[in-house]
Amino acid sequence: MSHSIREACGVCGGWAEDQPMAYLACFALYALQHRGQESAGIAVGTGDGGKMWLKKGPGLVSEVFPDTEELKQLPGPLALGHVRYAYSGEGRGPENSQPLLLRYRHGELAIAHNGRLVNGARLREELAEQGAIFQTETDSELLGHLIARQNNPCLEEAVAAAVSRLEGAFAFILCDGKKIIGLRDRHGFRPLSLARLGEKGYFLASETCAFDTIGAQFIRDVAPGEAVVIDDGGIRSYQVLPPAQPSLCLFEFIYFARPDSNLQGKNVHLMRRELGRRLAREHPVDADMVTGVPDSSIAAASGYAEEAGLPYEMALVKNRYIGRTFLRPTQRMREEGVDLKLNAVEKIVQDKRVIIVDDSIVRGTTSVKLVRLMRRAGAREVHLRISSPPVIDACLYGIDMPASQELVARRYKIADIARELGADSIGYLSLEETVAAVGLPGEGLCRACFTGLYTIR
């Protein structure tokens, strides 16, 4: 993939009296690390509203929490965690690491957020005019201000009143030291799921792969507009926002989610294989072999090879000690990262007609380098096949994409993109076939980056 698309965050949190919650939250964050590598943090609550423990910082989960044994000793039945990557326009300073721990009249409040508020700038200006002082550039702090201004000691009621002001994409997890509250926006842009943990506990996470890591049992997805409350009384939920047109991000299926996760009951790996099969039917080409770009495109590439009756070869090898290039904050770092991250296997591709299957192309930076790698390794032909439609517009909902004018599919006609990237041919999966492969109604998925048609602005 032209790794210029960046997922914003991963969130998790739960309550269990008989579990080492800080320790489990840490390992849940390991499972969600692919959703953000800029910072990580965990907040732990005592269950009685006492002072919360917080540790966060820049870097990977393993860098922020090098001693997991220390986490085992932390008392408290409540924990929430966050891994982050900032979207365009949001600062990358350490003050923006989450969870945020805020203090107000009714105690402490920890907040972790995935997504982006489209009315965030307007709300921030309004609150600033009323005298609010901001310490960060995060939407989590906006929610904290709105909750505090309700002046209501009941967190559930304060949250319900505050989130009615929010427009955009959000999956929030909050903790006041007594309970955990998880909630999704009315459209369900960002994923959030619920699982059982131990005998009486429950856990929330952006993806179900986090549940597998900590031994939790998936129950269901949190519904759009729903708030789920977990405390020593068990679990309860209520519709905090009236549900609207469902719009789960289609890119979660194509690229962001881990292959072992399930979204809306669909296994991500199996769905990506189906994308590859449909791509082979839509865009066949005479070739000798198929290869995928590690790691997110391997499933689609194997599906393509299977459908086309061609051998799948591991022609691209990944240096696994280098982070995902799309998580590099500058264009130069992204370009240097690709050179270090992937290498072509000369003995496999020499004198071969090679099909490279990738999940998407954004700027085209990675695609150009992939084609050059194959040419240098001696490939006779290089054909690009993309298991998603052309990305023609930027995301407004928390996925950090380049500006629309930087997108290669916006700048060139598809017939010209292959020439710009140095490939012999290119083929994108159509939007209709992409949606069909996912197996969910198209109107229930956000496709704005492929169509330019936004659910809300």
C-alpha positions as CSV (number, residue, x, y, z in Angstrom):
1,M,0.0,0.0,0.0
2,S,1.1,3.6,-0.5
3,H,1.2,3.9,3.3
4,S,0.0,7.5,3.6
5,I,-3.2,6.4,5.3
6,R,-3.0,6.3,9.0
7,E,-5.5,5.0,11.5
8,A,-5.9,7.4,14.3
9,C,-6.2,5.2,17.5
10,G,-7.1,2.1,19.3
11,V,-9.0,2.1,22.6
12,C,-9.8,-0.5,25.2
13,G,-11.0,-0.7,28.8
14,G,-13.0,-2.7,31.2
15,W,-14.0,-3.8,34.7
16,A,-13.2,-7.0,36.5
17,E,-12.7,-7.5,40.2
18,D,-10.7,-10.7,40.0
19,Q,-8.4,-9.8,37.2
20,P,-5.1,-7.8,36.9
21,M,-6.7,-5.1,34.8
22,A,-3.7,-2.9,34.1
23,Y,-1.8,-5.9,33.0
24,L,-4.6,-7.1,30.7
25,A,-5.1,-3.6,29.3
26,C,-1.4,-3.5,28.3
27,F,-1.7,-6.8,26.4
28,A,-4.9,-5.6,24.8
29,L,-2.9,-2.6,23.6
30,Y,-0.3,-4.9,22.1
31,A,-3.1,-6.5,20.0
32,L,-4.2,-3.0,18.9
33,Q,-0.7,-1.7,18.3
34,H,-1.3,-1.6,14.5
35,R,-3.8,1.1,15.0
36,G,-1.3,3.6,16.3
37,Q,2.4,3.6,17.1
38,E,2.9,7.2,18.2
39,S,2.0,6.9,21.8
40,A,0.4,4.6,24.4
41,G,-1.2,4.9,27.8
42,I,-3.1,3.2,30.5
43,A,-5.3,4.6,33.3
44,V,-6.3,2.5,36.3
45,G,-9.2,3.1,38.6
46,T,-9.7,2.0,42.2
47,G,-13.4,1.2,41.9
48,D,-14.4,3.7,44.7
49,G,-13.7,6.9,42.9
50,G,-10.2,7.4,44.5
51,K,-7.2,8.8,42.8
52,M,-6.5,7.1,39.4
53,W,-3.1,5.8,38.3
54,L,-1.9,6.9,34.9
55,K,1.1,6.2,32.8
56,K,1.5,7.2,29.1
57,G,4.2,8.4,26.8
58,P,5.5,8.4,23.2
59,G,6.4,5.2,21.4
60,L,5.3,1.6,21.2
61,V,3.5,-0.2,24.0
62,S,6.7,-2.1,24.8
63,E,8.6,1.2,25.1
64,V,6.0,2.9,27.4
65,F,5.4,-0.3,29.5
66,P,8.7,-2.2,29.4
67,D,8.0,-3.9,32.8
68,T,4.6,-5.7,32.5
69,E,5.2,-7.4,35.8
70,E,4.9,-4.0,37.5
71,L,1.4,-3.7,36.0
72,K,0.3,-7.0,37.6
73,Q,0.8,-5.5,41.0
74,L,-1.4,-2.4,40.4
75,P,-4.6,-2.6,42.4
76,G,-7.9,-1.6,40.8
77,P,-10.8,-3.3,39.0
78,L,-10.9,-0.6,36.2
79,A,-8.5,0.1,33.4
80,L,-8.6,1.8,30.1
81,G,-5.9,2.0,27.4
82,H,-5.0,3.9,24.2
83,V,-2.6,3.7,21.3
84,R,-2.5,6.8,19.1
85,Y,-1.6,8.3,15.9
86,A,-2.5,11.9,15.3
87,Y,-4.5,13.0,12.3
88,S,-3.6,16.0,10.2
89,G,-4.0,19.2,12.0
90,E,-3.7,17.6,15.5
91,G,-0.5,18.1,17.4
92,R,1.9,15.3,17.9
93,G,3.3,16.6,21.2
94,P,3.4,14.5,24.3
95,E,0.6,16.5,25.9
96,N,-1.7,14.9,23.3
97,S,-1.0,11.3,24.4
98,Q,-4.0,9.5,25.9
99,P,-5.8,8.6,28.0
100,L,-6.3,12.1,29.3
101,L,-6.7,12.4,33.0
102,L,-8.8,15.4,33.9
103,R,-9.8,16.7,37.3
104,Y,-13.1,18.6,37.8
105,R,-15.7,19.3,40.5
106,H,-17.0,15.8,40.7
107,G,-13.6,14.0,40.8
108,E,-11.3,12.6,38.1
109,L,-12.1,11.5,34.6
110,A,-10.0,9.5,32.2
111,I,-10.9,9.6,28.5
112,A,-9.6,7.7,25.5
113,H,-10.9,8.4,22.0
114,N,-10.7,7.0,18.5
115,G,-12.0,9.1,15.6
116,R,-12.5,12.8,14.8
117,L,-15.2,15.4,15.5
118,V,-16.1,17.3,12.4
119,N,-17.5,20.1,14.6
120,G,-14.5,20.0,17.0
121,A,-12.9,23.3,15.8
122,R,-16.3,25.1,16.3
123,L,-16.8,23.6,19.8
124,R,-13.3,24.5,20.8
125,E,-13.7,28.1,19.7
126,E,-17.1,28.3,21.5
127,L,-15.6,26.9,24.7
128,A,-12.5,29.2,24.5
129,E,-14.8,32.2,24.2
130,Q,-16.5,31.1,27.4
131,G,-13.1,31.0,29.2
132,A,-12.1,27.4,28.8
133,I,-8.3,26.7,29.0
134,F,-7.1,23.9,26.8
135,Q,-4.0,21.8,27.6
136,T,-4.2,19.6,24.5
137,E,-5.4,19.6,20.9
138,T,-7.5,16.4,21.3
139,D,-11.2,15.8,20.9
140,S,-11.0,13.9,24.2
141,E,-10.4,17.2,26.0
142,L,-13.4,18.7,24.3
143,L,-15.6,16.0,25.6
144,G,-14.1,16.5,29.1
145,H,-15.0,20.2,29.0
146,L,-18.5,19.5,27.9
147,I,-19.0,16.9,30.6
148,A,-17.6,19.2,33.3
149,R,-20.0,22.0,32.2
150,Q,-23.0,19.8,32.8
151,N,-22.2,20.1,36.6
152,N,-23.9,16.8,37.1
153,P,-22.4,14.3,39.6
154,C,-24.0,11.4,37.6
155,L,-21.4,10.6,34.9
156,E,-23.9,8.7,32.8
157,E,-26.3,11.7,32.6
158,A,-23.5,14.2,32.0
159,V,-22.1,12.1,29.2
160,A,-25.5,11.8,27.6
161,A,-25.9,15.5,27.6
162,A,-22.4,16.3,26.4
163,V,-22.3,13.9,23.5
164,S,-25.5,15.3,22.0
165,R,-23.3,18.3,21.0
166,L,-20.8,16.1,19.1
167,E,-20.8,15.5,15.4
168,G,-18.4,13.2,13.6
169,A,-16.7,9.9,14.2
170,F,-16.0,8.7,17.7
171,A,-15.5,5.7,19.9
172,F,-14.9,7.0,23.4
173,I,-14.1,5.0,26.6
174,L,-14.3,7.0,29.9
175,C,-13.6,6.1,33.5
176,D,-14.3,8.1,36.7
177,G,-12.7,5.6,39.0
178,K,-16.0,3.9,39.7
179,K,-17.2,2.8,36.3
180,I,-16.2,2.4,32.6
181,I,-18.4,3.9,29.9
182,G,-17.9,3.0,26.2
183,L,-19.9,4.7,23.5
184,R,-20.0,5.1,19.7
185,D,-21.2,7.9,17.5
186,R,-24.7,7.7,15.9
187,H,-23.3,6.4,12.6
188,G,-20.8,3.9,14.0
189,F,-17.9,5.1,11.9
190,R,-15.3,3.7,14.3
191,P,-15.6,0.1,15.6
192,L,-16.1,-0.8,19.3
193,S,-16.9,-4.3,20.6
194,L,-17.8,-5.8,24.0
195,A,-16.6,-9.1,25.6
196,R,-16.9,-11.0,28.9
197,L,-13.8,-11.1,31.0
198,G,-13.6,-13.8,33.7
199,E,-16.6,-14.6,35.9
200,K,-18.2,-11.2,36.3
201,G,-16.0,-8.8,34.3
202,Y,-16.4,-7.1,30.9
203,F,-14.1,-5.5,28.4
204,L,-14.4,-3.1,25.5
205,A,-11.9,-2.8,22.6
206,S,-11.7,-1.3,19.1
207,E,-11.1,-4.8,17.7
208,T,-11.9,-8.4,18.7
209,C,-8.3,-9.5,18.4
210,A,-7.7,-7.7,21.7
211,F,-10.2,-10.1,23.4
212,D,-8.4,-13.2,22.1
213,T,-5.1,-11.8,23.5
214,I,-6.5,-11.5,27.0
215,G,-8.8,-14.5,27.1
216,A,-12.1,-12.5,26.9
217,Q,-15.1,-13.9,25.1
218,F,-16.7,-11.7,22.5
219,I,-20.4,-10.8,23.2
220,R,-21.4,-8.3,20.5
221,D,-20.5,-5.0,18.8
222,V,-21.5,-1.8,20.5
223,A,-24.4,-0.3,18.5
224,P,-24.1,3.1,16.9
225,G,-25.2,5.7,19.4
226,E,-25.1,3.3,22.3
227,A,-23.4,3.8,25.6
228,V,-22.3,0.7,27.6
229,V,-21.7,1.1,31.3
230,I,-19.6,-1.4,33.3
231,D,-19.2,-1.3,37.1
232,D,-19.5,-3.5,40.2
233,G,-23.2,-3.8,39.5
234,G,-22.5,-5.5,36.1
235,I,-23.3,-4.1,32.7
236,R,-26.1,-2.0,31.3
237,S,-26.5,0.1,28.2
238,Y,-28.7,2.8,26.8
239,Q,-29.2,4.7,23.6
240,V,-27.3,7.9,24.2
241,L,-27.8,9.2,20.7
242,P,-30.6,8.3,18.2
243,P,-29.1,5.9,15.6
244,A,-28.6,7.3,12.1
245,Q,-27.5,5.9,8.8
246,P,-24.8,3.2,9.7
247,S,-21.4,4.1,8.2
248,L,-18.7,1.8,9.5
249,C,-15.5,2.7,7.7
250,L,-14.9,0.4,4.7
251,F,-11.2,0.8,5.1
252,E,-11.4,-1.1,8.4
253,F,-12.1,-4.2,6.3
254,I,-9.6,-3.4,3.5
255,Y,-6.6,-2.4,5.6
256,F,-6.8,-1.2,9.2
257,A,-8.2,-4.1,11.1
258,R,-6.0,-7.1,12.0
259,P,-6.8,-10.2,10.0
260,D,-7.9,-12.2,13.1
261,S,-10.5,-9.6,14.0
262,N,-14.2,-9.8,13.3
263,L,-16.2,-6.7,12.3
264,Q,-20.0,-6.9,12.1
265,G,-19.6,-10.7,12.3
266,K,-17.3,-10.8,9.3
267,N,-13.8,-12.2,9.6
268,V,-11.3,-9.8,8.2
269,H,-8.9,-12.4,6.7
270,L,-11.6,-14.3,4.9
271,M,-13.1,-11.1,3.6
272,R,-9.7,-9.9,2.2
273,R,-9.3,-13.3,0.4
274,E,-12.6,-12.7,-1.2
275,L,-11.5,-9.2,-2.3
276,G,-8.6,-10.9,-4.0
277,R,-10.8,-13.5,-5.8
278,R,-13.1,-10.8,-7.1
279,L,-10.1,-8.7,-8.2
280,A,-8.8,-11.7,-10.2
281,R,-12.1,-12.0,-12.0
282,E,-12.4,-8.3,-12.7
283,H,-8.7,-7.7,-13.8
284,P,-7.1,-10.9,-15.1
285,V,-3.6,-10.7,-16.7
286,D,-1.2,-13.2,-18.2
287,A,1.5,-13.7,-15.7
288,D,3.8,-16.3,-14.0
289,M,3.2,-15.6,-10.4
290,V,1.3,-13.5,-7.8
291,T,2.8,-11.8,-4.7
292,G,1.3,-9.7,-1.9
293,V,2.7,-6.7,0.0
294,P,3.3,-7.8,3.6
295,D,1.3,-7.9,5.7
296,S,-2.1,-6.5,5.0
297,S,-2.2,-7.6,1.3
298,I,-1.2,-11.2,1.7
299,A,-4.8,-12.5,2.1
300,A,-6.0,-10.6,-1.0
301,A,-3.0,-11.8,-3.0
302,S,-3.6,-15.4,-2.0
303,G,-7.2,-15.1,-3.1
304,Y,-6.2,-13.6,-6.4
305,A,-3.7,-16.4,-7.0
306,E,-6.2,-19.1,-6.1
307,E,-8.9,-17.6,-8.4
308,A,-6.4,-17.0,-11.3
309,G,-4.8,-20.5,-11.0
310,L,-1.3,-19.0,-10.5
311,P,1.3,-19.8,-7.9
312,Y,1.5,-17.4,-4.9
313,E,5.2,-16.6,-4.1
314,M,6.7,-14.7,-1.2
315,A,8.6,-12.4,-3.6
316,L,8.6,-9.5,-1.1
317,V,10.2,-9.9,2.3
318,K,9.5,-7.5,5.1
319,N,12.0,-6.4,7.7
320,R,9.8,-6.9,10.8
321,Y,11.9,-4.7,13.0
322,I,10.7,-1.5,11.2
323,G,7.3,0.0,11.9
324,R,4.6,0.5,9.3
325,T,5.7,3.2,6.9
326,F,2.4,4.9,7.0
327,L,3.1,5.7,10.7
328,R,6.1,7.8,9.8
329,P,5.2,11.5,10.2
330,T,7.1,13.0,7.2
331,Q,7.2,12.2,3.5
332,R,10.9,11.7,3.6
333,M,10.7,9.3,6.5
334,R,8.0,7.4,4.7
335,E,10.2,7.0,1.6
336,E,13.2,6.0,3.5
337,G,11.1,3.6,5.6
338,V,10.0,1.7,2.5
339,D,13.5,1.2,1.3
340,L,14.5,-0.3,4.6
341,K,11.3,-2.2,5.1
342,L,10.9,-4.4,2.0
343,N,13.2,-6.3,-0.3
344,A,12.5,-8.4,-3.4
345,V,13.7,-12.0,-3.7
346,E,15.7,-12.0,-6.9
347,K,15.8,-15.8,-7.4
348,I,12.0,-15.8,-7.4
349,V,11.1,-12.9,-9.7
350,Q,14.0,-12.9,-12.2
351,D,12.6,-13.1,-15.8
352,K,9.1,-13.5,-14.4
353,R,5.9,-11.7,-15.1
354,V,4.8,-10.6,-11.7
355,I,1.5,-9.5,-10.3
356,I,1.8,-7.4,-7.1
357,V,-1.5,-7.3,-5.2
358,D,-1.8,-4.4,-2.8
359,D,-4.7,-3.2,-0.7
360,S,-4.7,0.5,-1.9
361,I,-2.7,3.2,-3.5
362,V,-2.8,6.7,-2.0
363,R,0.1,9.0,-3.0
364,G,1.8,6.2,-4.9
365,T,5.1,6.6,-3.0
366,T,5.3,2.9,-2.0
367,S,3.9,1.6,-5.3
368,V,6.7,3.3,-7.3
369,K,9.3,1.8,-5.0
370,L,7.7,-1.7,-5.2
371,V,7.8,-1.6,-9.0
372,R,11.4,-0.5,-9.0
373,L,12.3,-3.2,-6.5
374,M,10.9,-5.8,-8.8
375,R,12.6,-4.3,-11.9
376,R,15.9,-4.3,-10.1
377,A,15.4,-7.9,-9.1
378,G,15.0,-8.8,-12.8
379,A,11.2,-9.1,-13.2
380,R,10.2,-9.1,-16.9
381,E,6.8,-7.5,-16.3
382,V,5.2,-5.9,-13.2
383,H,1.4,-5.6,-13.0
384,L,-0.3,-3.9,-10.1
385,R,-3.6,-5.1,-8.8
386,I,-5.4,-3.2,-6.1
387,S,-8.0,-4.9,-3.9
388,S,-10.0,-1.6,-3.3
389,P,-11.3,1.2,-5.5
390,P,-9.3,4.3,-6.3
391,V,-8.9,6.6,-3.3
392,I,-10.1,10.0,-4.6
393,D,-10.9,12.0,-1.5
394,A,-9.6,12.7,2.0
395,C,-11.2,11.4,5.1
396,L,-13.0,13.7,7.6
397,Y,-13.6,11.1,10.3
398,G,-10.2,10.4,11.9
399,I,-8.2,8.6,9.2
400,D,-5.1,10.6,8.5
401,M,-5.0,10.9,4.7
402,P,-3.2,13.2,2.4
403,A,-5.1,16.2,1.0
404,S,-7.3,15.3,-1.9
405,Q,-4.9,17.0,-4.4
406,E,-2.1,14.7,-3.3
407,L,-4.0,11.5,-4.1
408,V,-2.7,9.8,-7.2
409,A,-6.1,8.7,-8.3
410,R,-7.4,12.3,-8.0
411,R,-4.5,13.6,-10.1
412,Y,-4.5,11.1,-12.9
413,K,-6.9,9.0,-14.9
414,I,-6.6,5.3,-14.1
415,A,-5.2,4.6,-17.6
416,D,-2.3,7.0,-16.7
417,I,-1.6,5.8,-13.2
418,A,0.3,2.7,-14.4
419,R,2.7,4.9,-16.4
420,E,3.2,7.2,-13.5
421,L,4.1,4.3,-11.2
422,G,6.2,2.5,-13.8
423,A,4.0,-0.6,-13.9
424,D,3.0,-2.5,-17.1
425,S,-0.6,-2.4,-16.0
426,I,-2.9,-1.6,-13.1
427,G,-6.3,-2.7,-12.1
428,Y,-8.5,-1.6,-9.2
429,L,-11.4,-3.5,-7.7
430,S,-14.6,-1.8,-8.4
431,L,-16.6,-0.3,-5.5
432,E,-19.5,-2.6,-6.2
433,E,-17.3,-5.7,-6.0
434,T,-15.6,-4.4,-2.9
435,V,-18.9,-4.0,-1.1
436,A,-20.1,-7.4,-2.3
437,A,-17.0,-9.0,-0.9
438,V,-17.5,-7.5,2.5
439,G,-21.0,-8.9,2.5
440,L,-22.7,-6.0,4.2
441,P,-25.2,-3.5,2.7
442,G,-23.2,-0.7,0.9
443,E,-25.4,1.9,2.5
444,G,-24.2,0.7,5.9
445,L,-20.5,1.4,5.1
446,C,-18.6,4.7,4.9
447,R,-17.2,4.9,1.3
448,A,-16.5,8.7,1.2
449,C,-12.8,8.3,0.3
450,F,-13.8,6.3,-2.7
451,T,-16.8,8.4,-3.8
452,G,-16.4,11.9,-2.3
453,L,-19.9,11.6,-0.8
454,Y,-19.7,12.2,3.0
455,T,-22.4,11.1,5.5
456,I,-21.8,14.3,7.5
457,R,-19.4,17.3,7.0
